[in-house]
Amino acid sequence: MPLKVGIIGGSGLDNPELLENRGEKSVTTPFGKPSDVLITGNIKGVDCVLLARHGRTHSVQPTDVNYRANIWALKEEGCDIIIVTTACGSLRENVHPGDMVLIDDFIDRTTKRKQTFYDGTSDSHVGVCHPPMNEPFCPKLRNALVSSISALGYPYHEKGTMVTIEGPRFSTRAESRLWRQWDADVINMSTVPEVVLAKEAGVLYASIALVTDYDSWRDDHEAVHVELAIKTFKENAEKACKVLLHVIPQIAAMKWDDEIQASRQTAKMSVMGNH
């Protein structure tokens, strides 16, 4: 089977014009409707499915995103690989607005979100799932993204820990400084539970974190607010689109059978009662 890539576009990157031969598909999942219609199409001959995390008009706040439906919809469409973008704030002096961070770990500070498919609401998901989170993001996929970003000459960081807060408010100054003490590098409102659900679903997942601001920990910089963040959205989105156009044909040329099989097996073995 040819590879199919799912793309979840975060704030500033949900442009359906990214894809050629574009079509729209409205779907429903056992977990409800995803954030918006699925945009089908291809990038240089590679089948892709694009989904706007917050809806195409950015109408869904982070807490209310149906992360389960989003991930499940892409899996049902045949996506074994999901690449996402997410706007984020920097918690480090050396991580500047405009940089990209290929996050490899996270700290969960969310409080209201459904983090599992196995909560008794779906007949197809029976039992309790305990997915391992020692390596939440696919290393091979992250390396492919690093290669493309490097080739395009954009500033990036190969690793980073993301702290995901509930939102929709931004951090207080005291909170922002606490995240720094915890060795977090960047902060957003959407990595969790998306990455957790991707692991449960047995799909390979990587995130391009697009830095828009310095959150609120710096006394010598304006604290983050909507207008400030929006200023860098467009520039970041244009760079992220170029990365996706560059990396997806490269990914399609690579062999993924072993990684896909291992990911599916991990998902299966994480459910109590399956073994």
WOTA-V514634 format. One record per residue. RES is the residue in one small letter. SS is DSSP state (~ for helix, > for strand, _ for the rest). Layout:
BEGIN
res=RES ss=SS
res=RES ss=SS
END
This chain:
BEGIN
res=m ss=_
res=p ss=_
res=l ss=_
res=k ss=>
res=v ss=>
res=g ss=>
res=i ss=>
res=i ss=>
res=g ss=>
res=g ss=_
res=s ss=_
res=g ss=_
res=l ss=_
res=d ss=_
res=n ss=_
res=p ss=~
res=e ss=~
res=l ss=~
res=l ss=_
res=e ss=>
res=n ss=>
res=r ss=>
res=g ss=>
res=e ss=>
res=k ss=>
res=s ss=_
res=v ss=_
res=t ss=_
res=t ss=>
res=p ss=_
res=f ss=_
res=g ss=>
res=k ss=_
res=p ss=_
res=s ss=_
res=d ss=_
res=v ss=_
res=l ss=>
res=i ss=>
res=t ss=>
res=g ss=>
res=n ss=>
res=i ss=>
res=k ss=_
res=g ss=_
res=v ss=>
res=d ss=>
res=c ss=>
res=v ss=>
res=l ss=>
res=l ss=>
res=a ss=>
res=r ss=_
res=h ss=_
res=g ss=_
res=r ss=_
res=t ss=_
res=h ss=_
res=s ss=_
res=v ss=_
res=q ss=_
res=p ss=~
res=t ss=~
res=d ss=~
res=v ss=_
res=n ss=_
res=y ss=~
res=r ss=~
res=a ss=~
res=n ss=~
res=i ss=~
res=w ss=~
res=a ss=~
res=l ss=~
res=k ss=~
res=e ss=~
res=e ss=_
res=g ss=_
res=c ss=_
res=d ss=_
res=i ss=>
res=i ss=>
res=i ss=>
res=v ss=>
res=t ss=>
res=t ss=>
res=a ss=>
res=c ss=>
res=g ss=>
res=s ss=>
res=l ss=_
res=r ss=_
res=e ss=_
res=n ss=_
res=v ss=_
res=h ss=_
res=p ss=_
res=g ss=_
res=d ss=_
res=m ss=>
res=v ss=>
res=l ss=>
res=i ss=_
res=d ss=_
res=d ss=>
res=f ss=>
res=i ss=>
res=d ss=>
res=r ss=>
res=t ss=_
res=t ss=_
res=k ss=_
res=r ss=_
res=k ss=_
res=q ss=_
res=t ss=_
res=f ss=_
res=y ss=_
res=d ss=_
res=g ss=_
res=t ss=_
res=s ss=_
res=d ss=_
res=s ss=_
res=h ss=_
res=v ss=_
res=g ss=_
res=v ss=>
res=c ss=>
res=h ss=_
res=p ss=_
res=p ss=_
res=m ss=_
res=n ss=_
res=e ss=_
res=p ss=_
res=f ss=_
res=c ss=_
res=p ss=~
res=k ss=~
res=l ss=~
res=r ss=~
res=n ss=~
res=a ss=~
res=l ss=~
res=v ss=~
res=s ss=~
res=s ss=~
res=i ss=~
res=s ss=~
res=a ss=~
res=l ss=~
res=g ss=_
res=y ss=_
res=p ss=_
res=y ss=>
res=h ss=>
res=e ss=_
res=k ss=_
res=g ss=_
res=t ss=>
res=m ss=>
res=v ss=>
res=t ss=>
res=i ss=>
res=e ss=_
res=g ss=_
res=p ss=_
res=r ss=_
res=f ss=_
res=s ss=_
res=t ss=_
res=r ss=~
res=a ss=~
res=e ss=~
res=s ss=~
res=r ss=~
res=l ss=~
res=w ss=~
res=r ss=~
res=q ss=~
res=w ss=_
res=d ss=_
res=a ss=_
res=d ss=_
res=v ss=>
res=i ss=>
res=n ss=>
res=m ss=_
res=s ss=_
res=t ss=~
res=v ss=~
res=p ss=~
res=e ss=~
res=v ss=~
res=v ss=~
res=l ss=~
res=a ss=~
res=k ss=~
res=e ss=~
res=a ss=~
res=g ss=_
res=v ss=_
res=l ss=>
res=y ss=>
res=a ss=>
res=s ss=>
res=i ss=>
res=a ss=>
res=l ss=>
res=v ss=>
res=t ss=>
res=d ss=>
res=y ss=_
res=d ss=_
res=s ss=_
res=w ss=_
res=r ss=_
res=d ss=_
res=d ss=_
res=h ss=_
res=e ss=_
res=a ss=_
res=v ss=_
res=h ss=_
res=v ss=~
res=e ss=~
res=l ss=~
res=a ss=~
res=i ss=~
res=k ss=~
res=t ss=~
res=f ss=~
res=k ss=~
res=e ss=~
res=n ss=~
res=a ss=~
res=e ss=~
res=k ss=~
res=a ss=~
res=c ss=~
res=k ss=~
res=v ss=~
res=l ss=~
res=l ss=~
res=h ss=~
res=v ss=~
res=i ss=~
res=p ss=~
res=q ss=~
res=i ss=~
res=a ss=~
res=a ss=~
res=m ss=_
res=k ss=_
res=w ss=_
res=d ss=~
res=d ss=~
res=e ss=~
res=i ss=~
res=q ss=~
res=a ss=~
res=s ss=~
res=r ss=~
res=q ss=~
res=t ss=~
res=a ss=~
res=k ss=~
res=m ss=~
res=s ss=_
res=v ss=>
res=m ss=>
res=g ss=_
res=n ss=_
res=h ss=_
END
